[in-house]
Amino acid sequence: MEKTDFLVIGSGIAGLSFALEAAKHGSVLMITKKEDTESNTNYAQGGIAAVRDSMDSFEQHIEDTLKTGAGLSNRLAVETMVSEGPKRIEDLMNYGVEFSFFWKENKKVLALGREGGHSVSRIVHKADHTGREVEKTLIERCKETGAVRIEEHSIAVDLAVDVSNGNHRCVGAFMLTPGGEVEQIAAKITMLTSGGSGQVYLHTTNPAIATGDGLAMAYRAGARVNNLEFMQFHPTALYPRDKQAFLISEAVRGFGGVLRTKAGNQFMDNYHEMRDLAPRDIVARAIDHEMKTSGDDHVYLDVTGRLPREVRERFPSIYKHCLSKNLDITRDWIPVVPAAHYMCGGVVTDLDGHSSLPGLYAAGEVASSGVHGANRLASNSLLEAVVFSYRAAKSACSELKNLPQKPIPKLHLKNHQKASGQYDEEEWVLVSHDLFQIRKLMWDYVGIVRSNLRLERARRRVDLVRREVDDLYQRSPMNIGLIELRNIALVASLIIRSAIRRKESRGLHHTTDYPERNDSRKPKNTLIFHRRSSK
């Protein structure tokens, strides 16, 4: 058993920000499935939304966020994020993050981009690879502290929960080490920053590690989760899609890019007053409708109206990647389709990152702070992560001081204390095939447009696969593929259950059986939790 003051699960912007603050007060162990720089943060192209200009205001940013959230955002959470955002941007720059800027009257001024749903330009960015710049810098700062130990190629299997005296408390986690051993990490505070769950869908912009592990572990441990029906589909992923869809940043539309049909017609005028800068749910459904109406397999994003030099300077990574596909975006229209991108629901937290399970904090995409509601405003994700992870760190450090110095009980992970057992190669092939089936079912039946028939069909089939996976999990030796498959099956089931419960169309959840938003009563969150036994 390893012991640490703070256990951080995940190495994105939320986990790194938390670790830097927590390291000032105790030992920090961070575990990550791949290399330390692999996370959804690393793939964030657009930037961080924050009020930085005299033409902008907190009130405008708050209203843009609430409007996009379709009536489900928590106003206090939004106000907290927006008002504290500029200070967190300053923190990042003090850590050494270099954002794009220009010179004005002999002063360096941050360059601010604009994206869908924003009424003004307020996106702080580093060209089109903001996430990579932030991730790299924060990793360097964490390593410099000497108090943050990062375990790469390690995956959390389940949270460790102490149920003595009937009082449930998270006291760490079980980890599968690179050597194949299952090890318990005893922690006074556990911070869940495991990122998203895009791999639940067949087509996603998320990296291969985004398998919903944190959501699944938190649910199994008894923490409350909510609003999982609100999976955001990014409107513009490069077509044809590779194994991981390549994202064409929303900033391209903010830069003047327009959407066109194959026939060359602009179409967003028909769907929203903000046209190509409409919120993502509107744009994704518009593209989906145009494709279904025409029978085309994609639409186009046209940025050829800007000077080639400006396009190359603003979007160097996108330009380079497209050029490798024999596509020059300064001259050619970009073929695009939607892809699963961001989970707006998650583990329910308060404004200081507390989950409903004592000892467990959460921030970033895995968490539901109340900011996003039924739809996320572009580039609010990194802002939410850095604001609420900072608040969580401050709260956790205060809690650490008051924790009793009693020994942490030795717990057991049922059936899997060791990564041993009989491995059935043929059965694994059959069940791993189920992974493709789950992801395709989710894409076909629980995607951009849903219906009661599709959701019920998906529920029956996913539940069957989930039972098969759980059975294999109990009998087989531990490995990363099986852990991820188990988590994907559970998260898929939870998304479907949430979608079935919402009898209206709101934000990212659009169903043909309830096509209108129901504003006759106060909108409610879709809350789900698993009752743990005290035994």
Secondary structure, DSSP 8 states (H G I E B T S, - for coil): -EEEEEEEE--SHHHHHHHHHHTTTS-EEEE-SS-TT-STGGG--S-EE---STT--HHHHHHHHHHHTTT-S-HHHHHHHHHHHHHHHHHHHHHT----EEEETTEEEE-EE--TT-SS--EE-STT-HHHHHHHHHHHHHHHHSSEEEETT-EEEEEEEE-GGG--EEEEEEEE-TTS-EEEEEEEEEEE-----GGGSSSBSS-TT-S-HHHHHHHHHT--EE-TT-EEEEEEEESS--SS--B--THHHHTT-EEE-TTS-B-GGGT-TTGGGS-HHHHHHHHHHHHHHH--S-EEEE-TTS-HHHHHHH-HHHHHHHHHTT--TTTS-EEEEEEEEEE--EEE--TT-B-SSTTEEE-STTEE-SSSTTS--TTHHHHHHHHHHHHHHHHHHHHHHHS----------TT-SSS-S---HHHHHHHHHHHHHHHHHHHHHSSSSB-HHHHHHHHHHHHHHHHHHHHHHHHS---HHHHHHHHHHHHHHHHHHHHHH--S-BTTB-BTTB-S---SS-----EE-------
